[in-house]
């Protein structure tokens, strides 16, 4: 245990978090040995390695993801750890800031595996960074759980050891389109989305799905994720006669779209944006103009998955309840969890259950367990197909209403109904 390395004596009732900061090649690695109720001498260690975006374009999503991972690992360790062969193990996290940069991924994951001794891996946040990390899982024969890489293309590469926890990108805007089809079928749609791996898949799939549903798509365009001016595209969409705008990419460009809708003098009837909408900072930074904006979400704390829900579905429940996860999460982030927190935390819970199911830390056996796993966690159902792509998890549609993020679709998960049209205030 890391406590012994620094000469500490740990009592059974002590609550200790030890952080050893190591700087290598300009990147910071954080080693966490989390609190337990069992003396460290009686527990082994399962080292889980990953990079996460604490700086750069994905810093908001990365920060939420990291807190979710820490909360879930702490819950596991506080509740008996992971049992393999009759012995309990604590989950120990080793991670680096990848600065939201693809070029950092291979060096960081290589170090995690070859120098830090990671036994299991979590993918980075975003599809592009996950795509860069995924080949290393097969190269070094280690399991990797993807919590923030939703692009369908990840699951077309034939990876044997990469598994998705979240719903794939192709379905992100489906619920919004279904709402428009059912309630406003004459609306003309504009799709405007970032050209990164994730957003491109979402936008293309959504546009095709809308057309298949008989909706009129009058504008369809992508933009560089680092752009600082989307006014030409928004002006063009408005000129094309679009009533609604759907797309975006990540947090920063989502904010940009909202700011520039006002500057070009366009108030669409319906706005649905990826990723950004579900973050509390979206509302706090935009204020009234965030009101009635919708966005897809992998999970919200108001969507209650529970042991009784699992029993009704005929599957096993594993891990903390939603309330327990939220309580643990508050130890790392007082602003509350978002769906990025939930999907990242769920990756730890799924990994712990798969290791226990396999009763082994052997990659082949744990991979086999993951392929056979069909469980429910606080995040929802987990089940993958033969490629490792998530097939059982369900998404929801959120909308900001009077400063509160409300689940408005589908009907089985709602805490409110869609308010239409968007008014810009």
TAQUI-V773815 format. One line per field, one symbol per residue. phi: phi as a letter, one per 20 degrees, with the letter a starting at -180 (. if undefined). burial: 1 if it has 16 or more other ideal C-beta (glycine too) atoms within 10 Angstrom, else 0. A space follows every 50 residues. Layout:
BEGIN
phi = ???
burial = ???
END
This chain:
BEGIN
phi = .fgffdmeddefefdccdddecdclndedddddefcddggfececdedda dbeecnfdfffffffffffffffffgffdnmdeclndeceedecbceelm dgfeffgffffgeedemgeccdffenffffffeggfffgdlcfceedcdd ggfgedemfecdceedffffdfdffffgffffdbfefedddcbfefgfff fgffffffffffeneeedbbbdbffefdbdffffffffffnfecccqnac ffffffgffegffemddffbcccfmfgfegfgffeemffffmfdafcfac feeeebgfffffemceecoffgfffffffffdbeenfdffffffffffff ffffffffladfgffffffffefccdcgepfcacefenffcdfdecddbf clncedfdafffcfdacfdbefdnb
burial = 11000000010000000100000000101111111100010011111111 11110011111111111111111111110011010000111111111111 11011001101110010111111111111111110111010111111111 11111000101111111111111111111110010011111111011111 11111110110000101111111010000100110011000111111111 11111111011001010111111111111001100100111111111111 10101000010000101111010011011001100011111111111111 11111111011010011011001011111111110011110111111111 1000111110001100011101010
END
